[in-house]
Amino acid sequence: MNLKHQLKWENLPFFLLLLLSFYPLMKPALASIGAILFLSTTIIIFRAEARLKFERIGIKSFATNCLFYVLLIISVFYSENLHVGFKALQSSVLIFFFPIAVFYFLPNITNRFIDYFSYGFILSNLIILFYFYNLFVEALTIDRFAHLTEKSFWEQLEKLNLYPYEFVLSKAEKHLTIQYESHKVYLALHFFVTILLAVRLLLKVNRVLIFRIILSLLILVFIAATIYTQSITTVFCLILFIIGFPLAFLRSKIKKIVYCTILLVTGALVLSSGILKTYENKNTTSIIKLFTSINGDLEEEVVDKRIYIYRCAVNLIKKNSFLGYGVGDVQQNLNNCYNENNYKVAEYKSIGSDINSHNYYLNLWLSAGLFCILTFLYLLYHNIKVSILQRNFIYTSFLLFFAISLMTENILVRMSGVFLFTIFNSLFYSSSNLNVKKKV
């Protein structure tokens, strides 16, 4: 094979990886096929370089990012229900294979490649944002406001903001067919990461003015979209990012004071304008109920269902904290606890439903025990340390965002969350860790 053809083949894995930046637009089966093609071509084409890369970076990168998942796989074999165990891990196998391909086979990931990947991801989520906007306008036209599709953009926004995200989504589900992931948590996750990537591109010093303006507008649009989803944990992380990230770059005390003043004034205007009035609903007030229930009695009329879920999870951990129950038996043990205690943990007051732990840390501990949760916590600690050493604060923000989000949702058991975390964690880690390996 001549050099020209060899170079073309070596570009194929990068092209397939770039296509994966559009995975939010893909059906799960298509995204899975794309991931398989990327992994297989990377391993085949760059197999000769794997040994050299392994000798250079060692096993630590793999162990740090994948050991917790190896322990999850092992836990399948001491689950009573092997079938459920393997099925539970089916949607998350990328956590194991993707870092191997990126760390040990694929040539070094450059910042420029991450730029291109960011463009694709931002464009994908922009298309999804437009899709849901049009879908929701059409749903409200059918269910609430005739001829809304013929109204101006601002009139449509006004009507959309009369109702919470989940209410409008329910009307879309009733009258229309939804093509993309619509769960508010995962939609907000993707919008938040889009904001991070847009900020990363904005901070590059060589960007022309028009490009900076476009990126700034996109950031504002996705901030508004994230807030509209009412995914409380993501909105909380967004507020932390808006407050903390700029302050890390502003050196002058005067600039920090000015920025904080702008934030306070903007926040006051937003709160007084009534834009956020739809936040007064059962889903957001349940957060208040959760905190007020922690130290109080579990009274049916005031308690949030997560108190029941977390109480069952913690009690189960106390009974088997070292090895856990095996990933195949976790849900059944939770269901048994719900039934035994007559806990109502789902909508419509159903008892003993298949409601997971809604906390990935608890899920890991329940599944594979103490060592599994410790290895995952080390993953977060080590990678945050790498990102700080490299001054890659977008990567730091990404990791902190996931560390917080995993407290309220089992994000890494669902394909949408797995793709989001695994791809970006692997790309950022690869581009950062190879440069600071000797320091860590």
Buried (B, 14 or more C-beta within 10 A) or exposed (E): EEEEEEEEEEEBBBEBBBBBBBBBBBEEEEBBEBBEBBBBBBBEBBEEEBEEBBEEBEEEBBBBBBBBBBBBBBBBEBBEBBEBBBEBBEBBBBBBBBBBBBBBBBBEBEEEBBEBBBBBBBBBBBBBBEBBBEBBBBBBBBBEBEEBEEBEEEEBBEBBBEBBBBBBBBBBEEBEEEEBBBBBBBBBBBBBBBBBBBBBBBBEEEBEEEEBEBBEEBBEBBBBBBBBBBBBBBBBBBBBBBEEBBEEEBEEEEEEEEBBEEBEEEEEEEEEEEBBEBBEBEBBEBBEBBEEBEEEEEEEEEBBBBBBBBBBBBEBBEEBEEBBBBBBBBBBBBBBBBEEBEBBBBEEEEEBBEBBBBBBBBBBBBBBBBBBBBBBBBBBEBBBBBBBBBEBBBBBBBBBBBBBBBEBBBBBBBBBBBBBBBBBBBBBBBBBBBEBBEEB
